[in-house]
């Protein structure tokens, strides 16, 4: 069976039951990551997520499609989080702008009041 991660034909292929990483029993296999080398054995801890356990794969195509579905759902989840973060940032900007405009309006009103009082004072002392 050919390992879809490293391309070697040697040994068995395993898939993590948590992150669905695919790795073979060769010691140089990197799985999904390019930096974490190591072989998988049945029920050994996943080298990538450190939470799952490797299970032997009998159908590599099915395992690859499971991995791709997992990656797509992770991507969609990340996109939803990003969209939510963008919406929160927009709301924060709106609140800041409203606060700025409220303060600017108060300043204008205060200036008009001071000007009117100054004119009244000047008129009173002029007569």
C-alpha positions as CSV (number, residue, x, y, z in Angstrom):
1,X,0.0,0.0,0.0
2,X,1.4,3.4,-1.0
3,X,1.5,6.1,1.7
4,X,-0.3,9.3,0.4
5,X,1.9,11.5,2.7
6,X,5.4,10.4,1.8
7,X,4.8,8.2,-1.3
8,X,6.7,5.1,0.0
9,X,5.3,1.7,-0.7
10,X,6.7,0.1,2.5
11,X,4.6,-1.0,5.4
12,X,1.2,-0.2,6.7
13,X,-0.7,3.1,6.5
14,X,-2.3,4.6,9.6
15,X,-4.8,7.5,10.2
16,X,-5.2,9.6,13.4
17,X,-8.7,9.2,14.9
18,X,-8.7,12.9,16.0
19,X,-7.1,15.1,13.3
20,X,-7.2,12.4,10.5
21,X,-3.5,12.8,9.7
22,X,-2.3,10.0,7.5
23,X,1.2,8.5,8.1
24,X,2.9,5.2,7.3
25,X,5.2,2.9,9.3
26,X,8.4,4.3,7.8
27,X,10.5,6.3,10.2
28,X,11.0,9.2,7.7
29,X,7.3,9.8,7.0
30,X,6.3,13.3,7.8
31,X,2.5,12.9,7.5
32,X,0.7,16.2,6.9
33,X,3.4,18.3,8.4
34,X,6.8,18.8,6.7
35,X,8.7,19.0,9.9
36,X,7.5,16.2,12.2
37,X,9.2,13.0,11.1
38,X,8.3,9.6,12.6
39,X,6.6,6.4,12.0
40,X,3.1,5.5,13.1
41,X,2.1,2.2,14.7
42,X,-1.3,1.0,15.6
43,X,-2.7,2.8,18.7
44,X,0.4,5.1,19.0
45,X,-0.2,8.7,19.8
46,X,-0.5,11.1,16.9
47,X,2.6,13.0,16.1
48,X,0.7,16.0,14.8
49,X,-2.1,16.7,17.3
50,X,-0.8,14.7,20.2
51,X,-4.4,13.8,21.2
52,X,-5.5,11.1,18.8
53,X,-4.4,7.5,18.2
54,X,-3.4,6.0,14.9
55,X,-5.7,3.4,13.4
56,X,-4.6,1.1,10.6
57,X,-6.1,2.0,7.2
58,X,-7.4,-0.6,4.8
59,X,-8.8,1.8,2.2
60,X,-6.4,4.7,1.5
61,X,-8.8,6.5,-0.8
62,X,-11.4,6.6,1.9
63,X,-8.9,7.8,4.4
64,X,-7.7,10.6,2.1
65,X,-11.3,11.7,1.5
66,X,-11.9,11.7,5.2
67,X,-8.8,13.9,5.7
68,X,-9.9,16.3,3.0
69,X,-13.4,16.7,4.5
70,X,-11.8,17.4,7.9
71,X,-9.6,20.0,6.3
72,X,-12.5,21.6,4.6
73,X,-14.6,21.8,7.8
74,X,-11.6,23.2,9.6
75,X,-11.2,25.9,6.9
76,X,-14.9,26.7,7.0
77,X,-14.8,27.0,10.8
78,X,-11.7,29.3,10.6
79,X,-13.5,31.4,8.0
80,X,-16.6,31.7,10.2
81,X,-14.5,32.8,13.2
82,X,-12.7,35.3,11.0
83,X,-16.0,36.7,9.7
84,X,-17.3,37.0,13.3
85,X,-14.1,38.8,14.2
86,X,-14.5,41.2,11.3
87,X,-18.1,41.9,12.3
88,X,-17.0,42.6,15.9
89,X,-14.3,44.9,14.6
90,X,-16.8,46.8,12.5
91,X,-19.2,47.2,15.4
92,X,-16.3,48.5,17.5
93,X,-15.4,51.0,14.8
94,X,-19.0,52.1,14.6
95,X,-19.1,52.6,18.4
96,X,-15.9,54.6,18.3
97,X,-17.2,56.8,15.5
98,X,-20.5,57.4,17.2
99,X,-18.6,58.3,20.4
100,X,-16.3,60.7,18.4
101,X,-19.3,62.3,16.7
102,X,-21.1,62.7,20.0
103,X,-18.1,64.4,21.5
104,X,-17.7,66.6,18.4
105,X,-21.3,67.6,18.6
106,X,-20.9,68.5,22.3
107,X,-17.9,70.6,21.4
108,X,-19.8,72.5,18.7
109,X,-22.7,73.1,21.1
110,X,-20.4,74.3,23.8
111,X,-18.6,76.7,21.4
112,X,-22.0,78.1,20.3
113,X,-23.1,78.6,23.9
114,X,-19.9,80.3,24.8
115,X,-20.1,82.6,21.8
116,X,-23.8,83.5,22.6
117,X,-22.9,84.3,26.2
118,X,-19.9,86.4,25.1
119,X,-22.2,88.4,22.7
120,X,-24.8,88.9,25.5
121,X,-22.0,90.0,27.9
122,X,-20.6,92.4,25.2
123,X,-24.1,93.8,24.4
124,X,-24.8,94.3,28.1
125,X,-21.6,96.2,28.9
126,X,-21.9,98.2,25.6
127,X,-25.2,99.7,26.6
